[in-house]
């Protein structure tokens, strides 16, 4: 927002909160009208707007006389509105929208507001000073100030301008355009160059202000409706856009008690959609922006809705949007249904937005714009292909029981070339591979059973036998299993494929475990490997479920495809996979051995440090005792030659002076022994500091990380991506130790995975930036490390991270990771700070800046 307009907005916000703005006496709304008149007057020549007789120019001069705010400003304004909207405003008291008694509005109040505008350096309201978009940003922010705080969030529905512009391209030939549920009038605003008649509608007072907003965009052929339903039921309209609220309502409140079905609870979204369809003429288009469960919910009403639009061949296009597109922070995703009653649609186009971007919010400005550009290309330009776009026939949808779930129509089988590894492979549906074993439910007491918790956890631990299973003590009926079988969990994202090996003991399975015959086409080990592969896992995650805990229905398994190579190839793939797995484990063991070496040193170093403190305290005590005895000897109370056993003639070694010498010698001997042990455990070639090159070490380290549910980024301060760069890499040399550096990186990553990264999120990031270019500290090379996970708890600072022990109300830990990082950096002569001069704190709340001694390259 421009600086001058920001000053006006801040002033109006103070007016709103000053106490003058109450329910029946508001100081805000009349000022909005005045701003509208000032802007309208400045735009009259530029947009060829009609002059409706208001005299706002009288209030711009300090010498104006005969001022009457109501007759000069508001009476012409009300007449203008009623002339443009005779049906809507015929019996409406527009004075009520302004709230303040305009007959009591003094000329001095208007002049005072005008003087404020001059004080804020806003004299010219023309396009020259503020473009349409600049003034609109300000005007809509002021409108938001009029909303009461107790409005329910599900009524707040606005259309992103990116979607609005696409919609306008699809309705260029319509004569009457109707917008329902769009409180911002965004579509009408973005269609300002189109002179066709437009109607916007809303169900609260703010619709008047949004109407004025669109007028100021230059769209003069516009009407508005006070009630959403009055516009929704308009039979004349040849286009309707419906963005309904979400929730349920008693039909009695909408249609009265004397009508059929009154007293029945209905879904808002279906009520809006059905009313829009049922009241549309034969040649009309309807866009329904609906919650995603509209596509697959199995309730009676949703099934009936899908059946209606499909059997009547109204449905033309279905666009699926990723989560966050319209409601950031909400778990609700949306889809857009395009209906066309003008012609019978034999094929429906499916556009898969989450394949373009799995998650997106309006705050991601460039990504958001690019996403809608892709949607427009696929929808309007009809330029799209699998996995973004596909077609499905009416008969195909009927065969799928009228479900519009995308997994039925956009799945791996739609493009076998992309989804197979070579020509010898083919794709086969899971239902063609696995035959389900169904048995009757029985009561079970103290018998071995299999539930989700008992299924295998990884690609090598998947074989179950009765001897491993717990005994059942629940009340749920189970199904008996008395043969070897393939087992799958029914929760999407956690199918945990396993093999049960029958040894003669009947076991029982819970309802969350599906049981299948062992197939002949597949090598069993390959089948387990394939079911756990990323290729298959992604397909399961795309299943759209209407249940709170997403579960798999048997009918949906036909949309899951497996890659079927020849049997010998299957065995070869298994061998190679096991070899890779074994190599990974060997690397883990090597890394573990190195960690154990560090642990041995760390533990002994910690012990040596603590024991050294004990020795120091002991030496201090010895010195105190020696001083005390010496003082007693000076006073002739005792003699240093006296026997410690009180003998008359002490022998050597039994005198007081001998005891003191022995105590000091023993202490010194222990101290020397401890130092030798410390030197033995902690001094080795590993500890040597030498010249090392950072980029190849970090690249090798990052390539060995699993990167499951997170991604590692590695580049320099100017954005050069070292991981993806194929050319010659620059040299970044430091004085350091390779093993210590790897340990530091492992500790940073382990802490991020364990304490920072959001579980189940695919957007977790671990970043490393080398800064030897923008850094101005001579002889220093900076390494910035951060992650976008959870910030430190409120009772835990970054400094606590490096302490050996920390415990607070919300956090506790032994600090082994952070303390180890600190000590290893100290040994390399490096320092670490708890904030980075490069990383953005909001994006990467956990961040560090490490300063190494740079090696100058000749």
Secondary structure, 3 states (H helix, E strand, C coil): CCHHHHHHHHHHHHHHHCCCCCCCCCCCHHHHHHHHHHHHHHHHHHHCCCCCCCCHHHHCCCCCCCCCHHHHHHHHHHHHHHHHCHHHHCCCCCHHHHCCCHHHCCHHHHHHHHHHHHHCCCCCCCCCCCCHHHHHHHHHHHHHCCCCCCCCHHHCCCCCHHHHHHHHHHCCCCCEEEEECCCCCHHHHHCCCCCCEEEEECCCCHHHHHHHHHHCCCCCCEEEECCHHHHHCCCCCCEEEECCCCCEEECHHHHCCCCCCCCCEEEHHHHHHHHHHHCCCCCCEEEEEEEHHHHCCCCHHHHHHHHHHHHCCCEEEEEECCECCCCCCCCCCEEEEEEECCCCCCEEEEEEHHHHCCECCCCCHHHHHHHHHHHHHHHCCCCCCCCCEEEEEHHHHHHCCCCCCHHHCCCHHHCHHHHCCCCCCEEEEHHHHCCECCCCEECCCCCEEECHHHCCCCCCCCEECHHHCCECCCCCCEEEECCCEEEEECECCECCCEEECCCCCCEEECCCEEEECCCCCCCHHHHHHHHCCHHHHHHHHCCCCCCCCCECCHHHHHHCEEEECCHHHHHHHHHHHHHHHHHHHHHHHHHHHHHHHHHHHHHHHHHHHHHHHHHHHHHHHHHHHHHHHHHHHHCCCCCCCCECCCCCCCCCCCEHHHHHHHHHHHHHHHHHHHHHHHHHHHCCHHHCCEEEEHHHHHHHHHHCCCCCCCEEEEEECCCCECCCCCCCCCCCEEEECHHHHHHHHHHHHHHHHHHHCCCCCCCCEEEEEEECCCCCCCCEEEEEEEECCCCCCCCCCHHHHCCCCEECCCCEECCHHHHHHHHHHHHCCCEEECCCCCCCCCCCCEEEEEEEEECCCC
